[in-house]
Amino acid sequence: MKIQLLSCNAPKPNRRGITKMLEDIADGMDNALAVELTNILLDGSPIDIEVTGKTTSSAYRALRKLAIDYELVE
């Protein structure tokens, strides 16, 4: 399933937490790509990630916890 991350509404976004979350839930995500996508998201541009299998429900919890607005693409 594709999820588009739209923005982060946290007053003080947790960069390390967002990067770790991307590594954990996104398919094929390494640390360097997760850091780059975190920076893009926090700069205000949406990003797309692919989530499959058992990580889907934990992905929704992690996104809510980090105050990230998202939209389901597929």
C-alpha positions as CSV (number, residue, x, y, z in Angstrom):
1,M,0.0,0.0,0.0
2,K,1.3,3.5,-0.8
3,I,1.0,6.2,1.7
4,Q,1.7,9.9,1.0
5,L,3.1,11.8,3.9
6,L,1.8,15.3,3.6
7,S,3.2,17.3,6.5
8,C,4.3,17.1,10.1
9,N,2.2,19.3,12.5
10,A,4.3,18.8,15.6
11,P,5.5,22.0,17.2
12,K,9.1,20.5,17.5
13,P,9.3,17.6,15.1
14,N,11.4,14.7,16.2
15,R,13.8,14.2,13.2
16,R,15.4,11.1,14.7
17,G,12.0,9.6,15.5
18,I,10.7,10.3,12.0
19,T,13.8,8.8,10.4
20,K,13.6,5.7,12.5
21,M,9.9,5.3,11.8
22,L,10.5,5.5,8.0
23,E,13.3,2.9,8.3
24,D,10.9,0.6,10.3
25,I,7.7,0.8,8.2
26,A,8.8,1.6,4.7
27,D,9.8,-1.2,2.3
28,G,13.4,-1.1,1.2
29,M,14.3,2.0,3.2
30,D,17.8,2.5,4.4
31,N,19.1,5.2,6.9
32,A,20.5,7.5,4.2
33,L,17.2,7.6,2.3
34,A,15.2,7.9,5.5
35,V,17.2,11.0,6.5
36,E,16.8,12.5,3.1
37,L,13.0,11.9,3.0
38,T,12.7,13.3,6.6
39,N,14.3,16.5,5.5
40,I,12.0,16.8,2.5
41,L,9.0,16.2,4.6
42,L,10.0,18.7,7.2
43,D,10.7,21.3,4.5
44,G,7.0,21.0,3.6
45,S,7.0,18.7,0.5
46,P,5.0,15.5,0.5
47,I,6.7,12.2,0.2
48,D,5.4,8.7,-0.9
49,I,6.3,5.5,0.9
50,E,5.4,1.9,0.3
51,V,4.1,-0.2,3.3
52,T,3.2,-3.9,3.2
53,G,2.3,-6.7,5.4
54,K,2.3,-6.6,9.1
55,T,3.7,-3.1,9.3
56,T,0.6,-1.5,8.1
57,S,-1.2,-1.1,11.4
58,S,1.9,-0.1,13.2
59,A,2.6,2.5,10.5
60,Y,-0.7,4.3,11.3
61,R,0.1,4.4,15.0
62,A,3.6,5.7,14.3
63,L,2.3,8.4,12.0
64,R,-0.3,9.6,14.5
65,K,2.3,9.6,17.3
66,L,4.7,11.8,15.3
67,A,1.8,14.2,14.2
68,I,2.3,13.4,10.6
69,D,-0.6,14.0,8.2
70,Y,-1.0,11.3,5.6
71,E,-3.2,10.1,2.8
72,L,-3.7,6.6,1.4
73,V,-2.7,6.5,-2.3
74,E,-3.6,2.8,-3.0
